[in-house]
Amino acid sequence: MKKILLSISLLFAFNSIFAQSSGSFGYTDAKSAGLAFTYASNALGVDAIGVNPANLALQDFTRFSMKTLLPLPPLSLSLTTPLSVEKYNYFFGGVTDANGKTVGRYLTQSDKDELNQLLGESDLIFNTQIHFLSFAFNVSEKVGGFGFAFVDRIGSNIRLSKVFTDLVFSGLYPMKLYSFSDMDIKLSYTREMSFSYGRKIVDFDDKFIQSLYGGLAVKFVRGYYYLSTAKNNSYFKLENDNVIRGKWDYEIYHALSPSFAKNYGKDSIVSVDNFSFSLFPEPAGTGMGFDLGLTAILSNQMRVSLAVTDIGSITWDKNQAIIKGSGDFTFEGYSSKDQIDSLKDKFKQVTSDLKSSFTTSLPTALRLGVSYRLDQAPFISKFPGRMLVSFDYNQGFNNEIGNSTKPRFSLGIDWKPGNWIPTVRTGISLGGKLGFRWGFGLGIMAGPFDFNIATSNFDSIVSQNTATKLNLYLETKWRF
């Protein structure tokens, strides 16, 4: 059991080493991070894989581009916390007393309410992708472009119930309903092999649309780990007679690769006799997915893109368990051993269905974007370098890892001032699960290599003491 937990922890630790993902907000390569995750119409070459397969047919700087672990693996250092450095120092840094000693700060009710809100309404989110090999090759305008990706994805969406912080900071209030329905935990580890293709569909004589491109991606997904609270309707209340009455009603989906676990024990506790880490573990689930994309060239300056990505699902049918708990309980105190034993027995009434499979959706999302070459605008006679301005609307269709049903809007500017000057990128993103973000990045093209560095939260650099989202993205890309 300890070996399994250690291995899973190591897998999740890759969040600090590699970056990229999917869904409506999870795609986090260095270029798109600098543009505040604006990518639907401007992602070309290998960057188009997983975003819009139609863009594989558009001409990039070179016909071939590739991402792999060499010469330098992609690097992502990301941290999202409920407390900024300033807030942490205020609540936990202490104060200096009259003798010059540091003592704990006395928190007023207003302080407690603020801390309760900060800790109780925060999520732990990461979405990571390990690019073993991804490449794109644009053969010709007639044939189109091809893409391939072999990628591991590790991620989590974790929101603990506000009940926990309410009890710590406010105590137990009579006749107040404490519900755990806001609690949501999702963890997953999947591997994806995708094949993408995009080409020109038709040319138009119409003045409004010059040409239309289309693309399709087929994805084969293997699932190695999944944990999710499918539902949690548990609650309790302190009645006027000083008796706590409540109900617990939850359902958990859990699956683990047989290479990690040989069988489930009582109450779905994993027991492993001989565990060894493998680069190619046996999957606990398998599935397929599709990406569909269109890009319309409106003029030499403007294009519009529409894509729906990750259409599909995973069926978990090996080492899987559907864990259910349901029942009423009453707690009158520790006045007798029988009362304590009775309460314990209530919480032991857990059923584990080890035969039924379950299915989870991929993080299906819609992407709509428009890009405009401002330096080629007919109303501008002279412009320093090359500038591409892009606008995106991203909408998730579920709340799987890396996805959100809250719409997200973003604006990105990609500016290359001159041949020997690095590309400057910036952008803002609003809405979605992550809220406001201000991206900033730089890009350098040096022979067969692209080097990109960015942050999706530039305010974390200029306002380090008040920032709660800290991250840094680095990547290299091959071009031929």
Secondary structure as UniProt FT lines:
FT   HELIX           2..13
FT   HELIX           14..16
FT   TURN            23..25
FT   HELIX           30..34
FT   TURN            35..36
FT   TURN            40..42
FT   HELIX           45..48
FT   TURN            49..51
FT   HELIX           53..57
FT   STRAND          64..68
FT   STRAND          75..80
FT   HELIX           85..92
FT   STRAND          95..96
FT   TURN            98..99
FT   STRAND          102..103
FT   HELIX           109..120
FT   STRAND          124..140
FT   TURN            141..143
FT   STRAND          144..159
FT   HELIX           162..170
FT   STRAND          177..179
FT   TURN            181..182
FT   STRAND          184..203
FT   STRAND          211..232
FT   STRAND          235..238
FT   TURN            240..241
FT   STRAND          244..256
FT   TURN            258..260
FT   STRAND          263..264
FT   HELIX           266..268
FT   STRAND          270..271
FT   STRAND          285..297
FT   STRAND          302..316
FT   STRAND          320..331
FT   HELIX           337..347
FT   STRAND          350..353
FT   STRAND          358..361
FT   STRAND          365..373
FT   HELIX           374..376
FT   TURN            378..379
FT   STRAND          386..396
FT   TURN            401..402
FT   STRAND          408..416
FT   TURN            419..420
FT   STRAND          423..431
FT   TURN            432..434
FT   STRAND          437..446
FT   TURN            447..448
FT   STRAND          449..455
FT   HELIX           459..462
FT   TURN            463..466
FT   STRAND          469..479
//
